[in-house]
Amino acid sequence: MTQISAYMLLIFVLTLLAAGAVSGVIAGLLGVGGGVVLVPVLDWILSVSGVTHELSIKIAVATSLATIIPTAVASSRAHRRHDAIDDQVIRAWIVPLMFGAFLGVALTARLHADAMRVVFAVVATLVAIKMFLPLEGKVLRDTLPLHWKTAWIPMLIGGISTLMGIGGGSLSVPVMTLCGYSIQRAVGTASLLGLWIALPATLGFLLVDAHQMTLPPLTLGYVNLLAVGVLASITWLTAPIGAQWAHRLSRRQLQSVFGVFLLLMAFRMVWRAIT
């Protein structure tokens, strides 16, 4: 896609605005960065615009992570006003999260596109199943382990989240709730954790040497700057709305919304991988 018509550009921007509005609300509501919506939508729209099947998912993942940066800032600020962020978790997880994100970038450059889609679908389905199970009040332990021996947990969250193009909430929220956190506090903390996944991951994807590939216009590395600009503007506005809703809905309502979206996006990714 070296050229694009005015009509296609309009459709591209309008689709991004709609997806960005939904993903912003979801980011604030669920602490997942909105990537569960953005990655499948970007994968589809880039493919329709002429980007190859192999390249579209990688650009979608990288672009989604770039948009998570302003979304995470807006969402975490809103959660901070509700005192719903655990700074102890942030301090303990920030370094292994970032290291995992860099590993995820390196792996993304080497994985086949359909393998990335399958990773997205499998992880999303597993997390959705956990959300639907009647596990209220059931925890594996009373506290979240934050010492160096368990640094592999945030490292794994950072790596898998980077491969999926999400802010990490799909993984960190279940981990925290199974360790005694309320869903609201887990979501609030996850909204800020997403920033420390998205920052290093975006930097890594911007530095990917992709000059020999046929990239869409305004793409640097794997990051499409046009999509980032459109999505960042709308998600910045809608993420605080989702954050407000997160403190009005019950635990079961939040988990049900979370699970439904994950299953829908998992199905979409499997369909893309086999067609």
Contacts in CASP RR format, 6 or more apart in sequence:
PFRMAT RR
TARGET T0000
AUTHOR 0000-0000-0000
METHOD contacts of the structure
MODEL  1
MTQISAYMLLIFVLTLLAAGAVSGVIAGLLGVGGGVVLVPVLDWILSVSG
VTHELSIKIAVATSLATIIPTAVASSRAHRRHDAIDDQVIRAWIVPLMFG
AFLGVALTARLHADAMRVVFAVVATLVAIKMFLPLEGKVLRDTLPLHWKT
AWIPMLIGGISTLMGIGGGSLSVPVMTLCGYSIQRAVGTASLLGLWIALP
ATLGFLLVDAHQMTLPPLTLGYVNLLAVGVLASITWLTAPIGAQWAHRLS
RRQLQSVFGVFLLLMAFRMVWRAIT
1 46 0 8 1.000
1 49 0 8 1.000
1 50 0 8 1.000
1 51 0 8 1.000
1 214 0 8 1.000
1 216 0 8 1.000
1 217 0 8 1.000
2 214 0 8 1.000
2 217 0 8 1.000
3 217 0 8 1.000
4 12 0 8 1.000
4 49 0 8 1.000
4 216 0 8 1.000
4 217 0 8 1.000
8 49 0 8 1.000
12 45 0 8 1.000
12 49 0 8 1.000
12 226 0 8 1.000
12 227 0 8 1.000
13 226 0 8 1.000
13 230 0 8 1.000
15 41 0 8 1.000
15 45 0 8 1.000
16 41 0 8 1.000
16 45 0 8 1.000
16 227 0 8 1.000
16 230 0 8 1.000
16 231 0 8 1.000
16 234 0 8 1.000
17 230 0 8 1.000
17 234 0 8 1.000
19 37 0 8 1.000
19 38 0 8 1.000
19 41 0 8 1.000
19 42 0 8 1.000
19 231 0 8 1.000
20 34 0 8 1.000
20 37 0 8 1.000
20 38 0 8 1.000
20 67 0 8 1.000
20 230 0 8 1.000
20 231 0 8 1.000
20 234 0 8 1.000
20 235 0 8 1.000
20 238 0 8 1.000
21 234 0 8 1.000
21 235 0 8 1.000
21 238 0 8 1.000
22 37 0 8 1.000
22 238 0 8 1.000
23 33 0 8 1.000
23 34 0 8 1.000
23 35 0 8 1.000
23 36 0 8 1.000
23 37 0 8 1.000
23 38 0 8 1.000
23 67 0 8 1.000
23 71 0 8 1.000
23 231 0 8 1.000
23 235 0 8 1.000
24 33 0 8 1.000
24 34 0 8 1.000
24 71 0 8 1.000
24 75 0 8 1.000
24 234 0 8 1.000
24 235 0 8 1.000
24 238 0 8 1.000
24 239 0 8 1.000
24 241 0 8 1.000
24 242 0 8 1.000
25 238 0 8 1.000
25 239 0 8 1.000
25 241 0 8 1.000
25 242 0 8 1.000
25 245 0 8 1.000
26 32 0 8 1.000
26 33 0 8 1.000
26 34 0 8 1.000
26 36 0 8 1.000
26 37 0 8 1.000
26 242 0 8 1.000
26 261 0 8 1.000
27 33 0 8 1.000
27 34 0 8 1.000
27 35 0 8 1.000
27 68 0 8 1.000
27 71 0 8 1.000
27 72 0 8 1.000
27 75 0 8 1.000
27 191 0 8 1.000
27 235 0 8 1.000
27 239 0 8 1.000
27 242 0 8 1.000
28 71 0 8 1.000
28 75 0 8 1.000
28 78 0 8 1.000
28 79 0 8 1.000
28 187 0 8 1.000
28 191 0 8 1.000
28 239 0 8 1.000
28 240 0 8 1.000
28 241 0 8 1.000
28 242 0 8 1.000
28 243 0 8 1.000
28 245 0 8 1.000
28 246 0 8 1.000
29 187 0 8 1.000
29 242 0 8 1.000
29 243 0 8 1.000
29 245 0 8 1.000
29 246 0 8 1.000
29 249 0 8 1.000
29 254 0 8 1.000
29 257 0 8 1.000
30 169 0 8 1.000
30 173 0 8 1.000
30 187 0 8 1.000
30 246 0 8 1.000
30 254 0 8 1.000
30 257 0 8 1.000
30 258 0 8 1.000
30 261 0 8 1.000
31 75 0 8 1.000
31 167 0 8 1.000
31 169 0 8 1.000
31 173 0 8 1.000
31 187 0 8 1.000
31 188 0 8 1.000
31 190 0 8 1.000
31 191 0 8 1.000
31 194 0 8 1.000
31 246 0 8 1.000
32 166 0 8 1.000
32 167 0 8 1.000
32 168 0 8 1.000
32 169 0 8 1.000
32 170 0 8 1.000
32 173 0 8 1.000
32 190 0 8 1.000
32 258 0 8 1.000
33 68 0 8 1.000
33 71 0 8 1.000
33 72 0 8 1.000
33 75 0 8 1.000
33 166 0 8 1.000
33 167 0 8 1.000
33 168 0 8 1.000
33 169 0 8 1.000
33 191 0 8 1.000
33 194 0 8 1.000
34 64 0 8 1.000
34 68 0 8 1.000
34 71 0 8 1.000
34 166 0 8 1.000
34 167 0 8 1.000
34 235 0 8 1.000
35 64 0 8 1.000
35 68 0 8 1.000
35 164 0 8 1.000
35 165 0 8 1.000
35 166 0 8 1.000
35 167 0 8 1.000
36 124 0 8 1.000
36 166 0 8 1.000
36 170 0 8 1.000
36 261 0 8 1.000
36 262 0 8 1.000
36 265 0 8 1.000
37 261 0 8 1.000
37 265 0 8 1.000
38 60 0 8 1.000
38 63 0 8 1.000
38 64 0 8 1.000
38 67 0 8 1.000
38 165 0 8 1.000
38 231 0 8 1.000
39 57 0 8 1.000
39 60 0 8 1.000
39 61 0 8 1.000
39 64 0 8 1.000
39 120 0 8 1.000
39 164 0 8 1.000
39 165 0 8 1.000
39 166 0 8 1.000
39 265 0 8 1.000
39 269 0 8 1.000
40 60 0 8 1.000
40 265 0 8 1.000
40 268 0 8 1.000
40 269 0 8 1.000
40 272 0 8 1.000
41 60 0 8 1.000
42 56 0 8 1.000
42 59 0 8 1.000
42 60 0 8 1.000
42 63 0 8 1.000
42 64 0 8 1.000
42 224 0 8 1.000
42 227 0 8 1.000
43 56 0 8 1.000
43 57 0 8 1.000
43 60 0 8 1.000
43 117 0 8 1.000
43 269 0 8 1.000
43 272 0 8 1.000
44 268 0 8 1.000
44 272 0 8 1.000
46 55 0 8 1.000
46 56 0 8 1.000
46 59 0 8 1.000
46 60 0 8 1.000
46 216 0 8 1.000
46 224 0 8 1.000
47 53 0 8 1.000
47 56 0 8 1.000
47 272 0 8 1.000
49 216 0 8 1.000
50 216 0 8 1.000
51 59 0 8 1.000
51 214 0 8 1.000
51 215 0 8 1.000
51 216 0 8 1.000
52 214 0 8 1.000
53 113 0 8 1.000
54 112 0 8 1.000
54 113 0 8 1.000
55 113 0 8 1.000
55 213 0 8 1.000
55 214 0 8 1.000
55 215 0 8 1.000
56 113 0 8 1.000
57 113 0 8 1.000
57 116 0 8 1.000
57 117 0 8 1.000
57 272 0 8 1.000
58 108 0 8 1.000
58 109 0 8 1.000
58 113 0 8 1.000
58 116 0 8 1.000
58 222 0 8 1.000
59 215 0 8 1.000
59 216 0 8 1.000
59 219 0 8 1.000
59 222 0 8 1.000
59 223 0 8 1.000
59 224 0 8 1.000
60 165 0 8 1.000
61 108 0 8 1.000
61 116 0 8 1.000
61 162 0 8 1.000
61 163 0 8 1.000
61 164 0 8 1.000
61 165 0 8 1.000
61 205 0 8 1.000
61 222 0 8 1.000
62 108 0 8 1.000
62 165 0 8 1.000
62 201 0 8 1.000
62 202 0 8 1.000
62 205 0 8 1.000
62 206 0 8 1.000
62 208 0 8 1.000
62 221 0 8 1.000
62 222 0 8 1.000
62 223 0 8 1.000
62 224 0 8 1.000
63 222 0 8 1.000
63 223 0 8 1.000
63 224 0 8 1.000
63 227 0 8 1.000
63 228 0 8 1.000
63 231 0 8 1.000
64 165 0 8 1.000
64 166 0 8 1.000
65 162 0 8 1.000
65 165 0 8 1.000
65 167 0 8 1.000
65 197 0 8 1.000
65 198 0 8 1.000
65 201 0 8 1.000
65 202 0 8 1.000
65 205 0 8 1.000
66 198 0 8 1.000
66 202 0 8 1.000
66 205 0 8 1.000
66 223 0 8 1.000
66 228 0 8 1.000
66 232 0 8 1.000
67 227 0 8 1.000
67 228 0 8 1.000
67 229 0 8 1.000
67 231 0 8 1.000
67 232 0 8 1.000
67 235 0 8 1.000
68 165 0 8 1.000
68 166 0 8 1.000
68 167 0 8 1.000
68 194 0 8 1.000
68 195 0 8 1.000
68 197 0 8 1.000
68 198 0 8 1.000
69 195 0 8 1.000
69 198 0 8 1.000
69 199 0 8 1.000
69 202 0 8 1.000
69 232 0 8 1.000
70 232 0 8 1.000
70 235 0 8 1.000
70 236 0 8 1.000
71 232 0 8 1.000
71 235 0 8 1.000
71 236 0 8 1.000
71 239 0 8 1.000
72 167 0 8 1.000
72 191 0 8 1.000
72 192 0 8 1.000
72 194 0 8 1.000
72 195 0 8 1.000
72 198 0 8 1.000
73 195 0 8 1.000
73 236 0 8 1.000
74 235 0 8 1.000
74 236 0 8 1.000
74 237 0 8 1.000
74 239 0 8 1.000
74 240 0 8 1.000
75 188 0 8 1.000
75 191 0 8 1.000
75 239 0 8 1.000
75 240 0 8 1.000
75 242 0 8 1.000
75 243 0 8 1.000
76 85 0 8 1.000
76 188 0 8 1.000
76 191 0 8 1.000
76 192 0 8 1.000
76 195 0 8 1.000
77 240 0 8 1.000
78 239 0 8 1.000
78 240 0 8 1.000
78 242 0 8 1.000
78 243 0 8 1.000
78 244 0 8 1.000
79 85 0 8 1.000
79 187 0 8 1.000
79 188 0 8 1.000
79 189 0 8 1.000
79 191 0 8 1.000
79 192 0 8 1.000
79 243 0 8 1.000
79 246 0 8 1.000
82 184 0 8 1.000
82 188 0 8 1.000
82 243 0 8 1.000
82 247 0 8 1.000
84 184 0 8 1.000
84 185 0 8 1.000
84 187 0 8 1.000
84 188 0 8 1.000
84 189 0 8 1.000
84 246 0 8 1.000
84 247 0 8 1.000
85 185 0 8 1.000
85 188 0 8 1.000
85 189 0 8 1.000
85 191 0 8 1.000
85 192 0 8 1.000
86 181 0 8 1.000
86 185 0 8 1.000
86 189 0 8 1.000
88 146 0 8 1.000
89 144 0 8 1.000
89 146 0 8 1.000
89 176 0 8 1.000
89 189 0 8 1.000
89 193 0 8 1.000
90 189 0 8 1.000
90 192 0 8 1.000
90 193 0 8 1.000
90 196 0 8 1.000
92 146 0 8 1.000
92 147 0 8 1.000
92 154 0 8 1.000
93 146 0 8 1.000
93 154 0 8 1.000
93 157 0 8 1.000
93 193 0 8 1.000
93 196 0 8 1.000
94 196 0 8 1.000
95 151 0 8 1.000
96 151 0 8 1.000
96 152 0 8 1.000
96 153 0 8 1.000
96 154 0 8 1.000
96 155 0 8 1.000
96 158 0 8 1.000
97 154 0 8 1.000
97 155 0 8 1.000
97 157 0 8 1.000
97 158 0 8 1.000
97 193 0 8 1.000
97 194 0 8 1.000
97 196 0 8 1.000
97 197 0 8 1.000
98 196 0 8 1.000
98 197 0 8 1.000
98 199 0 8 1.000
98 200 0 8 1.000
99 155 0 8 1.000
100 154 0 8 1.000
100 155 0 8 1.000
100 156 0 8 1.000
100 158 0 8 1.000
100 159 0 8 1.000
100 162 0 8 1.000
101 158 0 8 1.000
101 159 0 8 1.000
101 161 0 8 1.000
101 162 0 8 1.000
101 196 0 8 1.000
101 197 0 8 1.000
101 198 0 8 1.000
101 199 0 8 1.000
101 200 0 8 1.000
101 201 0 8 1.000
102 200 0 8 1.000
102 201 0 8 1.000
102 204 0 8 1.000
103 155 0 8 1.000
103 159 0 8 1.000
103 162 0 8 1.000
104 158 0 8 1.000
104 159 0 8 1.000
104 162 0 8 1.000
104 163 0 8 1.000
104 201 0 8 1.000
105 162 0 8 1.000
105 200 0 8 1.000
105 201 0 8 1.000
105 204 0 8 1.000
105 205 0 8 1.000
105 208 0 8 1.000
107 159 0 8 1.000
107 163 0 8 1.000
108 116 0 8 1.000
108 162 0 8 1.000
108 163 0 8 1.000
108 205 0 8 1.000
108 222 0 8 1.000
109 208 0 8 1.000
111 119 0 8 1.000
111 163 0 8 1.000
114 272 0 8 1.000
114 273 0 8 1.000
116 163 0 8 1.000
116 164 0 8 1.000
117 269 0 8 1.000
117 270 0 8 1.000
117 272 0 8 1.000
117 273 0 8 1.000
118 269 0 8 1.000
118 270 0 8 1.000
118 273 0 8 1.000
119 160 0 8 1.000
119 163 0 8 1.000
119 164 0 8 1.000
120 163 0 8 1.000
120 164 0 8 1.000
120 265 0 8 1.000
120 266 0 8 1.000
120 269 0 8 1.000
121 266 0 8 1.000
121 267 0 8 1.000
121 269 0 8 1.000
121 270 0 8 1.000
121 273 0 8 1.000
122 266 0 8 1.000
123 160 0 8 1.000
123 164 0 8 1.000
123 170 0 8 1.000
123 171 0 8 1.000
124 164 0 8 1.000
124 170 0 8 1.000
124 262 0 8 1.000
124 263 0 8 1.000
124 265 0 8 1.000
124 266 0 8 1.000
124 269 0 8 1.000
125 262 0 8 1.000
125 263 0 8 1.000
125 266 0 8 1.000
127 170 0 8 1.000
127 171 0 8 1.000
127 174 0 8 1.000
127 258 0 8 1.000
127 259 0 8 1.000
127 262 0 8 1.000
128 258 0 8 1.000
128 259 0 8 1.000
128 260 0 8 1.000
128 262 0 8 1.000
128 263 0 8 1.000
128 266 0 8 1.000
130 174 0 8 1.000
131 174 0 8 1.000
131 255 0 8 1.000
131 256 0 8 1.000
131 258 0 8 1.000
131 259 0 8 1.000
131 262 0 8 1.000
132 255 0 8 1.000
132 256 0 8 1.000
132 259 0 8 1.000
135 178 0 8 1.000
136 251 0 8 1.000
136 252 0 8 1.000
139 177 0 8 1.000
139 178 0 8 1.000
139 179 0 8 1.000
139 180 0 8 1.000
140 178 0 8 1.000
140 179 0 8 1.000
141 178 0 8 1.000
141 179 0 8 1.000
141 180 0 8 1.000
142 179 0 8 1.000
142 180 0 8 1.000
143 179 0 8 1.000
143 180 0 8 1.000
144 175 0 8 1.000
144 176 0 8 1.000
144 179 0 8 1.000
144 180 0 8 1.000
144 181 0 8 1.000
145 153 0 8 1.000
145 179 0 8 1.000
153 175 0 8 1.000
154 172 0 8 1.000
154 193 0 8 1.000
156 171 0 8 1.000
157 168 0 8 1.000
157 171 0 8 1.000
157 172 0 8 1.000
157 175 0 8 1.000
157 193 0 8 1.000
157 197 0 8 1.000
158 168 0 8 1.000
158 171 0 8 1.000
158 197 0 8 1.000
159 197 0 8 1.000
160 171 0 8 1.000
161 167 0 8 1.000
161 168 0 8 1.000
161 169 0 8 1.000
161 170 0 8 1.000
161 171 0 8 1.000
161 194 0 8 1.000
161 197 0 8 1.000
162 197 0 8 1.000
162 201 0 8 1.000
164 170 0 8 1.000
165 201 0 8 1.000
167 190 0 8 1.000
167 193 0 8 1.000
167 194 0 8 1.000
167 197 0 8 1.000
167 198 0 8 1.000
168 190 0 8 1.000
168 193 0 8 1.000
168 194 0 8 1.000
168 197 0 8 1.000
169 187 0 8 1.000
169 190 0 8 1.000
169 193 0 8 1.000
169 194 0 8 1.000
170 262 0 8 1.000
172 186 0 8 1.000
172 189 0 8 1.000
172 190 0 8 1.000
172 193 0 8 1.000
173 183 0 8 1.000
173 186 0 8 1.000
173 187 0 8 1.000
173 190 0 8 1.000
173 258 0 8 1.000
176 185 0 8 1.000
176 186 0 8 1.000
176 189 0 8 1.000
176 190 0 8 1.000
177 183 0 8 1.000
177 186 0 8 1.000
181 189 0 8 1.000
182 251 0 8 1.000
183 251 0 8 1.000
183 254 0 8 1.000
183 255 0 8 1.000
184 246 0 8 1.000
184 247 0 8 1.000
184 254 0 8 1.000
187 246 0 8 1.000
187 254 0 8 1.000
188 243 0 8 1.000
188 246 0 8 1.000
191 243 0 8 1.000
202 223 0 8 1.000
205 221 0 8 1.000
205 222 0 8 1.000
205 223 0 8 1.000
206 220 0 8 1.000
206 221 0 8 1.000
206 222 0 8 1.000
206 223 0 8 1.000
207 221 0 8 1.000
208 221 0 8 1.000
208 222 0 8 1.000
209 221 0 8 1.000
210 219 0 8 1.000
210 221 0 8 1.000
210 222 0 8 1.000
215 221 0 8 1.000
216 224 0 8 1.000
217 226 0 8 1.000
218 224 0 8 1.000
218 225 0 8 1.000
218 226 0 8 1.000
219 225 0 8 1.000
246 254 0 8 1.000
249 257 0 8 1.000
END
